[in-house]
Amino acid sequence: MEHMYQYAWIIPFVPLPVPIAIGVGLLLAPTATKNIRRIWAFPSVLLLSIVMIFSANLSIQQINGSPVYQYVWSWTLNNDFSLDLGHLIDPLTSIMLILITTVGIMVLIYSDNYMSHDQGYLKFFAYMSFFNASMLGLVTSSNLIQIYIFWELVGMCSYLLIGFWFTRPLVATACQKAFVTNRVGDFCLFLGILGLYWITGSFEFRDLFEIANNLIDNNGANSLFLTLCASLLFVGAVAKSAQFPLHVWLPDAMEGPTPISALIHAATMVAAGIFLVARLFPLFTVIPYIMNIISLVGIITILLGATLALAQRDIKRSLAYSTMSQLGYIMLALGMGSYRAALFHLITHAYSKALLFLGSGSIIHSMETIVGYSPDKSQNMVLMGGLTKYVPITKISFLLGTLSLCGIPPLACFWSKDEIINDSWLYSSIFAIIACFTAGLTAFYMFRMYLLTFEGHLNINCKNYSGKKNNVFYSISIWGKKGQKVIKKNKKKWILSTMNQNQRISFFSKKAYPIVGNVVTNMMGSLITINNFPNKKISTYPYESDNTMLLPLIILVLFTLFVGSIGIPFGQGIIYLDILSRWLTPSINFLHSNSDFDWDEFVINAIFSVSIAYFGIFIAFLFYAPAYSYLNNLSLINLSVQMGPRRIIWDKIINIIYNWSYNRGYIDAVYTKTLTTGIRGLAELIYFFDKQVIDGITNGVGILNLFLAEIIKYMGGGRISSYLFFYLFYVSIFILIYCY
């Protein structure tokens, strides 16, 4: 066992051969590397599977009671300064390793088919493998500097993957927004690391915790400055985990490929901020006010994320706000001191949300192949509906993920979310009420997504797969032939200009597709879509995804069904015997949790929380279920008539709620006005001051000298005797003034 722990440092380096080999292959033999591009998925999955097996072994050792292991070696020595590198294996590390590897493998298998028609297939897998390596390095780091190095690498990979389709203006803007927003958090994190080193003289976690505790106990450090340093560290976690107010990058990041949303924005990168707070938890618990700040940010994020998800039309963006809200639950639990509940919900949410994101990708994949469906429509839930009979496996998996996130027993998220809500009642009744209310909102907007997508009626304005309307279709290879100019902009639409209804466009393959009617598509100024590749299935109706996309969904369904069992306590009135508590045994000594479990209290609390979830589901059915939609419209009309003058107030309330949610709480607009516009205005003011005042003074001095020189040159007569006379005259005056 000691030997296994000692060589755990190799974990982050195992996935690296794939991006290195792809890079070298594209540099030395690009044609051959591209010809065998589908082969690269196998080593990516194989290497990450090796890490998963190794991580599972480490986790089993931790569950069986193995102590925390840390192995370090010196990197640099300079007088009194020493910087070490190493790895730390403890329950938190083992949990994160399991999450990263299991979800990563599912996403890699899924991506092999999802990205198979994309010309950037090799680049995608290179980025993914490098991201996995960076994330593995982050969670195994033994000190703050090492974490910061991998923290930046993770941010770089996120930037590259979000902006994978960078030719689209919205995608380019989204990756820049994510980069800039995270730079704010990263800069604060770096300042916090430097501040803590100034106080404690160490970057190592164990030394840092011990020295900080001693300084606080003996009043050896300025508590205000220590709180400031801890707050700066927390700001870094706020940005990475999309907590208020640095959450604005996460919804826009959905412009990237869907597998990226499942990996980065559901289970790994956004969990990095949670990991940092959990890693520094012993430090935060002894610093005044910092725990209150963490819980306050968490509860605001919970409510804000849920309200902003209510009216979103993009299926991935709605899931993004859901992720933001659920991460708020985890942050709230950490702020309350419920370390176990926070990590429990981190595990259950990761698998459930990865299932939902991959399920949404399967939906998008099916919608994009429908004749006449442009990419901007394929993610719009309002234009979906009635997909149950076309994609039954995706529907069942998405439904189970939805039920889990709603907190319906016995699915995974029920056990963890219920524990957080119960702990919130002991912490603050106001926080508990908000958490319960948000649980109802979660059930509402999640079933809104499900009903609009699968069970809703067909939209009368979008009968593309109903067979009642002649549909248009185009397909242009992005590798297209030279001189092929087939599009022009006309009336804000892109149409085929050089081909008529009977002409055909051929690809590299011999297969050609007929062009029917005009192309009515403008996906953010780009024609690069998943439909634009040869050998892509084209259908009049949606169809179920391929097996390589369905297999990860089925496996994640199993996780969603059974992973909650690790936190179920066995026995009554005795110390916790659940697997999670045994897993966290080396870490729970500093936790403030009850040692006994009361099943009666648990059942009462569970009935209350599940009732709230079912109420939210019921409201969603009233508004969006096909069986109730007609009756609901009639009832609303009758209600409006009966309300009379109060109807205007009712409509205003509904419009305010809808506009608040659909416009993202106007937070982006406020940031645009105050930050973007304000900074530009300040820059223009500084530019004006520099150009007109600073440069004006300099230029004015030069002009003044030139003007004086022109005047003085006419005062000279050219006679030396005159010059001597004036010289002696002024010297005499100076002497007289000086003497008297």
Order of alpha helices (4+ residues) and beta strands (2+ residues): alpha-alpha-alpha-alpha-beta-beta-alpha-alpha-alpha-alpha-alpha-alpha-alpha-alpha-alpha-alpha-alpha-alpha-alpha-alpha-alpha-alpha-alpha-beta-beta-beta-beta-alpha-alpha-alpha-alpha-alpha-alpha-alpha-alpha-alpha
